[in-house]
Amino acid sequence: KQRYLERVNHFGQQLRLDAQGRVVIPQILREHAEIVGDVVVSGRIDQLEIWNRERFEMKLSAEPMTEEDFQALAEYGI
């Protein structure tokens, strides 16, 4: 539990939009995620994930959708 809390407290951030409606990602998070250059913003029901584009594309290639994935989605009506 302690290891989990240390990481959440270290990397977990609540951000607010600035006056122009932008989110400024804290430096510690940018460095950890290697966010430089192009990024991908991915929606998660109640949050956003921001990825280094190259790392995100490598993740998609390394974890392709399987037939089992498509069957599970079909069961949920997706």
C-alpha positions in Angstrom: 0.0 0.0 0.0 2.8 2.4 0.9 4.6 1.9 -2.4 1.3 2.6 -4.3 0.6 5.8 -2.2 4.2 7.1 -2.8 3.7 6.8 -6.5 0.2 8.3 -6.6 1.3 11.2 -4.4 4.5 11.7 -6.4 3.0 11.5 -9.9 -0.7 12.1 -9.3 -1.7 15.6 -10.2 -5.0 17.5 -10.4 -4.8 20.2 -13.0 -6.9 23.2 -13.8 -7.4 24.9 -17.1 -5.6 28.2 -17.5 -7.4 31.4 -18.5 -7.3 30.3 -22.1 -8.7 26.9 -21.5 -5.4 25.0 -21.7 -3.9 22.4 -19.4 -0.2 22.8 -18.6 1.3 19.4 -17.8 3.8 19.6 -14.9 7.4 19.0 -15.8 7.8 15.9 -13.6 5.0 14.2 -15.6 6.4 15.4 -18.9 9.8 14.0 -18.1 8.5 10.7 -16.8 6.2 10.1 -19.8 9.0 11.4 -22.2 6.5 13.9 -23.6 8.4 15.9 -26.2 7.3 16.8 -29.7 4.0 15.2 -30.8 1.6 13.8 -28.3 -1.6 11.7 -28.2 -4.5 12.7 -26.0 -6.6 9.7 -25.2 -10.0 10.0 -23.4 -10.8 7.7 -20.5 -14.4 8.1 -19.2 -13.5 10.7 -16.6 -9.9 11.5 -17.3 -7.4 12.1 -20.1 -4.2 10.3 -20.8 -1.4 12.1 -22.6 1.2 10.0 -24.3 4.4 10.6 -26.3 3.2 9.7 -29.8 6.0 7.3 -30.6 5.5 5.4 -27.3 1.8 5.2 -27.8 2.1 3.8 -31.4 4.7 1.2 -30.1 2.1 0.2 -27.4 -0.6 -0.2 -30.0 1.7 -2.3 -32.2 2.8 -4.5 -29.2 -0.7 -5.0 -27.9 -2.9 -5.7 -31.0 -6.6 -6.3 -30.6 -7.3 -10.1 -30.5 -10.3 -12.1 -31.5 -11.1 -12.5 -27.8 -11.0 -8.8 -27.3 -13.6 -8.3 -30.1 -15.8 -11.0 -28.6 -15.7 -9.4 -25.2 -16.6 -6.0 -26.7 -19.5 -7.6 -28.6 -20.8 -9.1 -25.3 -20.9 -5.5 -24.0 -22.7 -4.3 -27.1 -19.7 -2.3 -28.3 
